[in-house]
Amino acid sequence: MQEILDAIQSDASGEDIANLAIPESYRAAHVLREEQAMWDGYESADKDPRETLHVDEVATPELAPDEVYLAVMASSINFNTVWTSIFEPLPTFAFLDRLGKESVWGKRHALDYHVVGSDASGVVVKVGSAVRNWKPGDRVTVHCNHVDDQDHSAHNDSMQAANQRIWGFETNFGGLADLSIVKANQLMPKPTHLSWEESAVNALCASTSYRMLVGDNAARMKQGDNVFIWGATGGIGAYATQLVLNGGGTPVGVVSSPERAELLNAMGCEFVVDRKAEGYRFWSDEHTQDEREWRRLGKQVRGMLGDDPDIVFEHPGRSTMGASVFITKRGGKIVTCAATSGYMIEYDNRHLWMKLKSIISSHFANYQEAWEMNRLLGTGAIVPVMSDVFALDHVGDAALKVHRNEAEGKLGVLCLAPEEGLGITDRAKRESVGEDRINLFRRMAASKA
């Protein structure tokens, strides 16, 4: 891997990179099948990713015809890495075993270790025999929609494919490593004005937000829409806030501290709900929701906007869905992509059907949607929301911060990249986008440290 890194750092030609040997093993963050029961009996909050995320050498898999070897310069932490590390809601080895039964190439994934990570930026090192649009030396980012084209269900919207998976979560050989195997239809051009780590933190969360709000498959936000965003400084919420502002809408962002409210204001979001300061308790006990709290939230939002939200950007799940359904405008949309507080949701259906509201499900993004979001990042219309960077050897520390909700936006992870700030090839564009915008989350995090 050092030879590959040296070639990348010296701007070697694609031909020279293609002639480099692929190592028999590489450094990777992974969990072990033999440890998948170690957290039995523990509460989620007491499970520590540092105990289960191991960073060590793993064997390099054979390359399939539609794949590339990617030298991973940087990656990032997503909630799915946390879930994998604490084996919730179930160990991911069942996903790998299922993939292993699909084909000869799928069999490679069913191992006793799972290399995790669903984001990456890096350089293509070698391509399979069926790869057409990419070549060694290409600088790329990776989206995590892992799907092939041999099922009819993949050909209208690939997220509807019967065998759709999330790379690095439901497949092996993910991005938190020095090397990865990636399908050619996961690759996108790296934004030239961003560093490796700034490029690596976007694809999963930003593309998810794009599909939920902008693409044709979910809320289809239009100019002038009022959008209520839970967790508006978190991974997907911070991209959602930018998309609403960029698309001519008005965001109302929900946060949990004055510092996060200040960050939202700095992003250009005028209307902020600090749920902790307001003391919202949507559940009066474990089994009973409090409609008075829904009404109180709705009144606060109407006081800001003069109207109810056209769209509610929903991902906490159980703790908030009742409130989300209630506060949405008549005929409005609640778009949901997750359930981080619990997936057995409850809401009062009268407030849904009698006011003609819609709940729309959304999950990651198809290639076109991910590509369009990457294009917005490439132009600087949308910027990364990275608040800190960790070395791969400290991936457990980064995952723990996400697990405990101690991080704003996204956390980058350096893999092959030896230091931060590398990989920028268009300084003029970076200057035009602005260091202050690109580094807003880092500056705000540093000021509160």
N, C-alpha and C positions, 0 to 999 in steps of 0.2 A: 504493500500500500504506500510505502514511502516513495517508491519510484513513481507511482501514479500521481501522488501529491506534488512531487518535484516537477513533473511534466506540466501539471496544471498551473503551478505557480510561475513557471517559466514561459507560459503561453505557447507551449508546444503545439505543433500542427495536429489536426485530426488524424492524419496518417501516422504520425509518430505515436500518438496516444493509442491508436488501434493496434500498433505493433507491440505494445507492452503486455507482459504476461499477467494473467489474472491469478491472484494468489489462491492457494488451496484453502486458506481460512482468512477470516477477518474479524475485527472487533465489533461486538454488537451488544445492545441491551436486550435481555431476554428473561422470560420466566421459565420455570421448570415444571414439567408435568408432575414430578414426584412431590412437589410442594403445594399442589393445588388444594389440599385440604388443611393447610396449616392455619388458616384463619377461621376454621369452623368454631362457632361459639363466641366469636368476637363481634362487638358492635362495629359498624362501618367506620365510625370516627376513630376507633382504636387501631385500625389496620394501617400498617406503615409500609408504603411502597419501597422504602429503602431496604427492607428485609427481603423482598422478593424480586426486585429488579437487579439482575446480575449483569455486569459488564465484563465480557470475556471473549475469547476466540471461539468462533463457530465455523463449521465447514461451509465452504462456498458451494452453492447448488449449481447444477447444470443449467444452462440457458435454453429456454424454449424458443421456437422460431419467431414468436411474436413479441419477444421481450428484449430488453437491453440490460447490460450491466451498468449500474450507475455508481460513480464515485460520489458518495454523499458528503457534501461539504458542511451542511447544517440541516437540522431538523427542528421539531418543536414538540411541546407537550400538549396533548388533547385529553379530554375527559376519558376517552376510550382507553388510553394508556393507563390511566389511574384505575379504571374498572378492571382491566386485564391484570394489573399488579395486585389487586386485592380480591381477585377472582369473584367479582360481582357483575351482574346478577348471577352469573354462572361462569365456571372456568372456560376459557376460550379454546381449550384443546378439543372440545366437541366440534367447534367450527372447523378446525384443521383436519380432524378425522373425516368429517363429511366431505370436505374438498378433496381429501385423499382418495376417496372412492369414485371420483368423477372421471379421472383420466390418468394416463401415465404421468403427465406433467403435474397433475394435481397431487399425485402420490408424494411428490417431493416435500409437500407442506406438512404432512402428518408426521411430525417428529416429537421427540420428548422435550424439546425446548421451543419456545415461541419468540422469535425476534419481533419486537413491537415497533410502533411508530407509524403514523398515518400522514406525515408531512415530510417533505424533503426538497432541498435545492442541491444541485450538483452538476456533474459533467458526465455525459455519455462516454463510456469507455469501449464497449463492444456492443454490436447489435446482432440480433438473431437473423436468420436467413429470410424471414418474411417481413422484416421491418423496412419500410419504404421512405418515410418522411423524416427520419432522424439518422444522424451519423456520429461517429466518434468525434469528440471535441465540442459537441453542442452543449451549451449551458442552458439548463432547464430547471423548471420547478415541476412538482409531481402532485396531481390530484389523486384522491384515494378511491375512486370508483373502479373497482376491479370486476370486469365483466368481459365475456367473449361474445362473438357474434353468431354462434351456432344454434341459438334458440330464437324462435320468432318473437318471443316476448321482449327481446332486447331492441327491436327495430323501430318502435315508435318513440319511446322514452326509455333509455337504458336503465334508469332507476327502477323501471317496472320489470326488468329481466328476472326470470325465475332463478337465475344463479348469480344475481348481483351480490357483491360482497364489498366490505370496506377493507382495503389493503392495510396490512399491519395490525388489524384487529381480528378480522375473519379470515385472513390469510397469514402466512408466515413471511419472513424476509422483509420486514418493514424498514422504515426510514431512520430509526434511532440506531445507526450503525455507520461504519466507514464504507460499506458497500451494500448495494441492494440489487435485487432483480425487480424490474418494473415493466409492465406491459407498455408497448409503444403508444397505445391509446390512453395512457395516463400522463403523457408528457406535454408540457407547455413551455413556451420561451420564458427564460428568466428575465424579469425586469432589469434593464441595463443600469438603472440609476440606484439600485438597491444592493446592499451587501448580501453575502450568502445567508446570514442569519435573518436579515430583514425579509429576504425573499422566501425563506423556508416557513415562516409562521402563518402564512395567509391561507393557503389553498383550502384546507378542510373547513375552517370556520367562515371564511369570506364567501366561498362558493355556496355553503349551506344558507347563509343569509341572502345571497343573491337569488337562489331558487325560491326561498320563502317569500321574498318581497317583490322581486323584479321580473323573474322569468314567467313563462306562460303556464307553469304547472301548479302555482299556488295562489298567493294573494293578488298578484298583478297590480301592484301599487301604481297609482297615477299621480300626476302633478296636483298639488293641493291637498292630498290625503293627509289626515291626522293619524299618526301611528304611535301606539303605546308600546313601549319596549321594556320588557322585564330584563334585569341584569344588563343595563345599557353600557356598562364599561367592561363587561366580561368578553370572552372570546368571540362569540357570535354577535352579542349585543352591540359591541363597539363598531363592528362592520355594518350592522343594521342601521345604527345611528347615522353613519356616514352615507349610506345608500339613500336614506330618506332625505337627508340634507342635499345630497347631490342630485336627487331626482325631483326636487321641487316640492317635497312634502314637509310636514311639521312633526318632529319627533317629540314625544314625552318620554323621558328616560327614567327608569326606576333604579335607584342605587341604595346602598345600605350605610353610607357614612358621608359626612360633610366633605371629606377629601375626594370621594368619588363624585360627589355633586360638583365640586370645583373642576374636576377633570372633564366632566360632561360639558360644563359651561365653556371650558377652553376649546372643546371640539366644535363649538357653535350651537350646542343644544340649549335653548333658552329655558325650556320647561322641564323641571326636575322634581321627582318625588323621592324624598329620602324616607324610605319605608320604616326604618328604625326610629328616626326622629318623630315621625307621625304616630308610631306605636301601633301600626296595623296588625291585627290578630284575626285572620280570616276564619280560623277554627277556634271555637270556644272550648272544645275538648277534642279528643282523638276522633270522635265519631260525628261531631256536629259543627257545621259551618255557621257563621254569624252573618246573616244578610245585612245587618246594620253596618258592618264594616265594608261590605261591597258598596253600599249606598254612600258611605262616607268617602270612599275612594272615588266613586263616580262623580260626586259633587266637587271634589278637589280638582279632578281633571277637567270637568266642564268649566270650572272657574278659571282655569288656565286658557283653554282653547275656545270657550264659548260654544262648545259642541261636544259630542261624544266621539271617541276614536272610530275612524273608518276601519282600521286594522289593529288587532292586538297581536304582537309578536311574542308568542308563548313558548316557553321551554322548561320552566320549573315543574309543571305538572300538577301533582296532587295539592300542593300548598296554595296554588294560585288560580287553578282553572275555574273554580266557581266565580271568583272575582272577575276573571277575564271575560267569561261569557256575559256576566251582568253588565259590565261597563261598555261593552261594544255597542256601537251605533245600530239602530234599526237597519237591517239589511247588510250589516257589516260582516267582517271576516275575522275569525280567530285562527291563526296559522300556527301549527305546533310541530316541533321537530324533536322533542325530547321530553324527559320527565325526571329531572335530576333530583326532585324531592319525593318521588314516588310515582309509579305508573298507574295505580288504581285510582283514577280521577273521579271526582264527583262534581256535578253542577246541577242547577235547577233548570230542567228542560223547558219549563214554561217561558223562561227568559230567552230561550233559543228559538223554539218553533213559533211562538206567538209574535215575535219581532223579526222573524225571517232571517236570522243570523246563520252563519255557516261556520263549522269547524273544518279546517282543511289540514290534512296531514302532509308533511314534507320530510324528506330524508336526503341528506347530502345534495348532490347535483349531478346532472349528466355532463358529458364531455363538453357540449356546446355551452352550457351554462357556466361551467368552470372556466372555459376558455374566455368567455365574455367578461367574467369577473377578473380574470388575470389580465385582460386587456385594459380594464379600468385601473388596475394597479400599475400596469406598465406606462400609462399616460400620466400617472400621478393624481388622477381624479380621486382615487381612494389610496390611503396610506396604511402601512402596517400599524398594528396596535401592540407592539412588543415593549414590555416593561423591564425585562431582564434577560440575561444570557447565562447559560451554564455550560460547563464542559461535559462531554458525554460520560466521563467517569463519575459525575455528580448528578446523573439523571434522576436518581432516587430522591435527592433533595428537591429538585424541580417538581417532580410528580407529587411530593408531599405538600408543597406550597399550593398546587392546584387543588389537591384533595381537601385541604383546609380552607380554601377560598381566600388565600392570603395574597394572591397575585392579581394585578390588573391586566386586562387584555390577554396577551399570549407571552409565553416564555420560550425563548429560542434555546437551542442546544447545538453547540459546536461539535461536529463529528470529525471529518478530516481537516477542516479549516483550523489552522494552528492559533488563530487569534481573531478578534472581532474586526469588522470594517473592511474585510477583503471582498473581492469579487465585483466591485463597482467599475463599470467600463464607460459610463457616460456621466462625467462630472457636471457638464453643462446642464443636462436635464435635472440632475439632482439639485443643482443650485436654483433652477427655475421652480421646482416643486417646493423647495425650502427645507432646510435642516430642522427648523422649528416644528414644522408639520410632521416630518418623518419621525422625529425623536420626541414627540409630545409625551407619549406614555413613559418613556425612559426618564425624561426630565421631571415629570410629575412624581414618578416613583422615587427618584433620587432626592427630591426636595422633601419628601416625607420620611426618608430613612433616618 
